[in-house]
Amino acid sequence: MPGVTDAAGPAHRSRPLRVAVVGAGPAGIYAAEALADQDDVPVAVDLVDRLPTPFGLVRHGIAPDHHKMRALADTLRRTLDHDRVRFVGNAELGSDLTVADLRAHTDAVVYTHGASGDRRLGIDGEDLPGSIAATDLVAWYTGHPDADRELVETALARAHDVVVVGVGNVALDVARVLARSPGELADTDMPQHVLDALAAAPVERITVLGRRGPAQATFTTQELRELGHLEAAVALVDTAGLDDESAVRAVARNLATLREWADHEPLAGSVSVRLRFFARPVRLEGTDRVTGVVVERTTVDAADRLTGTREIDTVPADLVVRSIGYQGRSLPGLPVDDRTGVVANEAGRVLRDGVASPGEYVAGWIKRGPTGVVGTNKHDARETVAALLEDAAAGRLGAGGPEDDLVDTLLARGAHPVLLDHWRAIDDAETALGATQGRARTTIHDRAALLAHAHATPRR
């Protein structure tokens, strides 16, 4: 087996290459997998996450009613069990650890902390009560420990008319979850308070707004079709742009699905979910809270330029959910470009002042932006790990850190890291809670409760 090298030149080390991967979502787990499964260099990977639980957006991003997609967690679990990988949850950069700490304890760091921020509309009234980001709603209905229950549940309690701004998959997730009947959500792993609030919500009408036409929408056909198969809702569509004959195959499938809904009418007793295109929000109305969305009709020319027509109308709204994209956020000590929302990099190598920073790497959305599907992160992570291993072989990582242990350092500082056995205790507790409610599992949303279950199991 080739020896690992350092900045001083080739040197066979008695210990493995130590790598910290920051973020235990798909990108981080795929990076850990790529490191652990190669045999050229012995490695020890610490998979560090600020949450007590792994799986990132698989747990707290994919809608709970998408059972097959959420089952990806079962595949990701295998990497957590690898003897070269150690899960270190409940350890946050900026409070429990710093970037300098990670660099001191490891030979390399791979940042994969994703893009948790939301993009803003930038219009008047956006900050009125009743106007929230899709990230707020998704965090709430997936049981994220940081979700703002009061914000979401207060807005939802009086939401007869909902406007969702955006025509990506997350926007359709939001519309679908709000339109589903209690029976359709009963077998999900949503926290019970989420199910109760959704069942009590007075939602009658949901309007999904897209600035451009249906041919420019970014949702997938599978996601779109689900709106047409809801028990207590009817899918409606405004017909502008549905006759586009120049669309590529994937878009043509979307248009064909939308055309099937063209003659649908609202049904008494059913939630209506209307997709409206060529509609740009220009202002949110209201004084104490949002009451409507002022919308301008738009056109798109042959060069794909969007222009307003000055034709204005107002869509009633008690709840407005903006879903126009995610934005990467910086970690203390790791800058993110404010415009692109990514860390400057070349093939995953972090660039500081335009120069590759030895031993620092990125993977996932913080590397390339919030694009692609979950599986896209696998190829992306492999590219980054290939760069890391190439740099290790060439002696570009710099001198390794001391021989002390990252977890011991956390414990000495009074932190409460969650290791694999602790996570298994949480997993067991969620399965047991679900069984009491006739479900496969119920997500525990409260951080204190998660940690109580975790640390009821001694560290091994």
N, C-alpha and C positions, 0 to 999 in steps of 0.2 A: 504494500500500500504506500503511495507516495507520501513523503513527509510534508507537513504544512510549513509554509515559509513565513517569515516576518520581514519587516523593513530592512533589517540588517543583512538579509540574504537567506538562502536555503538553510533550514534548520529543522531537524526532526524533533517534534515536540512530544513530551511524555503525556500530555493531556490533549483532548480533542479541541477542535476549533469551537470557540464559544460564540454563539450568535443569539442576540435578542431580537425577537419579532414582535413589534408593537402593534397590537390589534389581533384579536382572535376571531375575526370574521372569516369569510371564505378566502379573501386574498391572503390573510395572515396564515391560515391553516394550510392553504395550498403552498405557500412559501416554506412553511415548516416541513410539509410532506416532501417537497422537492429536495430539501436539505437532508432529511432523514433517510430518504430512499436511495441516495447515491452512495457509492462505495469507494470513491476516489479519495475522499478526505473524511476522517472521523470527526463527527460533530456532536455538540450538545446544544439543543435549542431551548431557550426559554420563551414561551408564547405568552406575552404580557398583555393584559387587558384591564381597563379601568373598571369594568363591570365584574361582578362575581360569577358571571355566566359566560360561556363561549358562544360562538356561532354568529355574532354580529347581525347583519341584515337578514340572515335566514331566520333568526329568532325574532328580531325587532324591525323587520322591514317588509318581508313577504307577508301578504295578507293571510290571516289565520284560516280563512276558508279555502285557501289553496293548499290542500293537504299534500298532494304529490310533490309540490315544490318545496314545502317545508320539511318533507321527509329527507331532503338532502342532508339534514343534520345527522341522520344515521350513518351516512357515508363519511362525513367530516369527523365523526367520533373516532374512527379508526386511527387517525393521525394523533389524536390526544392520547391514545393508548400506546403509541410507539415508545420504545425504551430510550430513544434519543431525544424525545420531546417532553417538556415539562410545562404544564399549564400553570400560569401564575396570574390569577384573577384578583380583582379588587386592589389593583396597584395602578395609581394614576400618575402620569407624568405631569410635573408641575407642583404636586403636593407630596406624594410618597416618594417619587423619584424625579430626577432630572435627566436631560439628555446627557449631561456630563457624567452622571452616575452610570448610565448604561455604557457609555464609552469606556469608563474606567473598569467595568466588570467584564466586558466582552471584547471580542476581536472585531465584531461587526454588528451593526444594528440595521434591521429592515423595518421601515415605518409603513404600516398598512392601515392607518386609522380612518380611512375612508373620507366621505364628504357628508358630514352630518348637518351642515347648515342649509338654510333654504334661501332661494332667490326671492327678491321682493318685486312687487309690481311697479313701485315708484309712482303711485298716483295718490291724489288727495283722498282722505278717508280711510286709508289702508290700516291705520292703527285704531280704528273704532272698535269697541267691544263687539264681538260677533264676527270679527275678521281674524282668521287664524291661518297658519301655514299647514300644509299637508303633513309636514314632519311632526307637528304637534298632534294631529289626529292619529297618525299612524303609530307614533310612540304610545299614545294612550290605548288604542285598541289592541296593540300587541303586548301590553304589560311592561313597557320599558320603565325601569326604576326612576328615571328622571322625568317621566311624563307629568305634565301639569294637569292634574285631574280637574281642579276647579275651573281653569280656563276652558277646557273642552266641554265639561259637563254643564257648565252654566250656559255656554253658547248653544249646546245641543238641546237643552231642555225646552227652548222656545222656538226651535227651528222648524217652521212649517215649510218655508221656501229656502232651499239651499242652492247656492251657485258655486260650482267648482270651476276654477280658472285653470285651463290646461287640458291637453288632449294626449297625454302620455299614459303609460300603464298605471302609474300611481294615481293619476286623476280618476281613471276608471275603477281602480281598487276602492277609492274613497266613495265614489258614487254607488258602487255595487254593495259595499258593506252597509252604507246608510239605507239602501233600498231593500235589503234582505229582511225576511220575516224572522221572528225569534226562532222558529223551528229550523230554519236553514242554518242558523248559527249555533244551534244547541250542541253540535258535535265538535266544535272548534275548541282550541285550548285558551280562548280568551278568558281573562279574569272575570269572576262573577259580577263585579261591579260594572264592568263594561257591557256584559250581556244585559244587565238590568237597565242601564241607561239607554242602550240602543232600543230595547223593547218599549221603553216609556217615551222615547222621542216622538214628537208629533209630525214627523217628516211626511209631507204630501207631494211635493214637487222638487225635483232636482234638475238643474240646468247645467250642462257641461259646456263651457265656452272655449272655442278655439279661434285664435286671431286669423289663422289662415284657413284654407279649404280642407275638406276631408282627405284629399290626396296628399296633403302635407302633414297630416296627423302622425304621431309616432307610436301610437298604441299598436299592439299586435292583434292579428285576427282572432286568435284564441281568446284573448282578454275581451275583445269587443263582443264576440258572440255570447259570452256569458251573460251580458246585459239582457239578451233576448230570452233567457231561460230562468227568470226569477219568478218565484211563486206568487208574490204579491206586488209585482211591479210590471209596468209596460214600458218598452223602449220606444221612444219617438225620435224623429230626426227631421231637421229642416233640410229641404232637398237641394239647396244651392250647392253646386259643384259635384253632384252625384253622377253626372253624365260624362265625366272626364274619361275619354277613351284612350288617352296616351299613357296611362299609369302602368308602372311595372307590375309584375305578377303579385307581389305581396300587397301592394296598394290596391290592385284590382280586386283582390279577395275582400279587403276592407270595404270597398265601394259596393261590392255585390251584397255584402251583409247589410250595409246601411240601406240599400235600395229595398231590401225585403221589409224594412220598417217604414217605408215612405207613406204607406196608407194606414198606419196605425193611428188610433185615436185614444185619448185618455179614457180610462175606465173608472167608473165610480168605485170607490173603496180600494183602489190600487194606487201605489206610488207611481208617478210618472217620472221617467228619466229621459230628458230631452237633450240630444246633442245638437248644438247650434254652432255653425262655422261662420267664418268671415265676420267675427264679432270681437271687437277689442274693448276691454274695460277701460274707461277713461276717468271714472270717479266712483267712489263709494259714497252713497248718500246716508244721512242720518245725523242725529245730534248726540243723544246719549248712547246709541248703539246703531249698528248698520241696519238700514231698512231697504236698500236697493243698490243695484249696480247700474250705472249709466254706461251704455254700450254704444260704440260707434261701428257702423257697418264698414267693412274693409273690402278691398279688392287686391288681387295678386296678379301682376303682369307677367309677360312671357319670360322676363329676366328674373322672376321670383322676387320682385320688389313689392313690399306691402305698402299700400297707401290707404288713407282714410277717405271716406266719401262725405263726411259731415252729416250723414243720416244717423240720428240719435234716437234711442229709446231707452227705457228703464226697465230692468228686470227686477221684480220684487225679491228681496233676500233678507232672511233673518240670520242666516249663517253664510259666510263667504270663506271658501277654502282655496287658497292659492297653491297651485301645484305646477310650477313652471321651472322646476329643476332644483338640483342640490348644489351646494357650494362647499368646497373644501375649506377647513379651518386650520389655522396654524397650531402647532404645539409649542409650548415654551422652549425656545432654543432651536426650533425648526421652522423657518419662515415659509409661508405659502404665498404665491403670487395672488394679489387681490383681484386681478382681472380674470385669470384663468382658473383660480381655485386649485392649483396643483403646485407641487414642489418641483422646482427646476431640476431636470435630470436628463441623463443620456443613458438609454437602455437600462434604467433603474438606478444608475449611479447618481447620488445627490450632488448637485452643483452648488457650490457656494462662491459667489462673485465670479461665476462663469467657469470655475475650476472644480473638477471632481474631488469631493471630500473623502479621504481615505476611510474605508470602513463604514460608510453611510449609504443606505439604499432605500428605495421606495418601491411599492407594488400596489396594485389595485387602483381605486378611484383617485387617491391622492397622487398617484403617478401619472394617470392618463385622463382624469376627469370622469364624471359620472356617466359612463357609456357602457354599452354591452350588457350581456346577461351574466348571471352568476358564474357560469362556466368560462366566460371570457377571462376571469381572474386566474384560471389555471395556467393558461399559456403565458399570461402576463407575469405571473409569479415565477414561472420557470425561466423566463428571459432574465429577470432580476437575479435569481439564484445563480444562473450561469455566469453572469457578470461578477458576482461575489466570489464564486469559486475560481474564476479566472484570475481575479485580483489576489486571492489567497495564494495561488500557485506562483504568481509573479512577484510576491513579496510586497504588495501594495496596500496591505491592511494596516500597517503600523504595528508597533509593539503591543502585545496582548496585555490584558488587565491582570490584576492580582489574582491570587488563587482563592480568595474568599468567595462566599456564595451570595448571589443576589437575594435569595429568600432570607438568609440569615441577616443580611443588612436591613431588609424591610422589617423583620421582627425586632431587631435592635432599635429601630426608630419608632416602635410602637404601632406599626401598621398591622393589618390583619389579612395577609394574603390568602387567597382561596386556591388550593391546589386540587389535583385531580380527584382525590378521594372526597374532598369537600364538595366539589361540583357533583359528584355522584350522589352525595347525600341530598343535595338540592333536587337533583333529577328524581330521586326516589320519592321525595316529599311532594313534588308536583304530580307524580303518577298516583300517589296515594290520595291526594286531594281530588284529583280528577275522578278516581273511583268512587268517592263519596257522592259525586254529582252525576254519576252514570256516564262519565266521559273518560277517554284514554288518558288525559292529563289536563291540568289547569295551571296556567302560568301564574307563578307567584310574582307579584309586581313590586312589592315593598322591599327596599334594600335591607332594612333591619331584619325583616323576616327571612330573607335569603341568607343573610350572614348568620342568623341564629341557627338555621338548619345546617349550614355549612360547618360551623364550628362546634356543633354537637358531635361531630366526628373528629377524633384526634388526628393530628398530622402524622403521616407515615413517612 
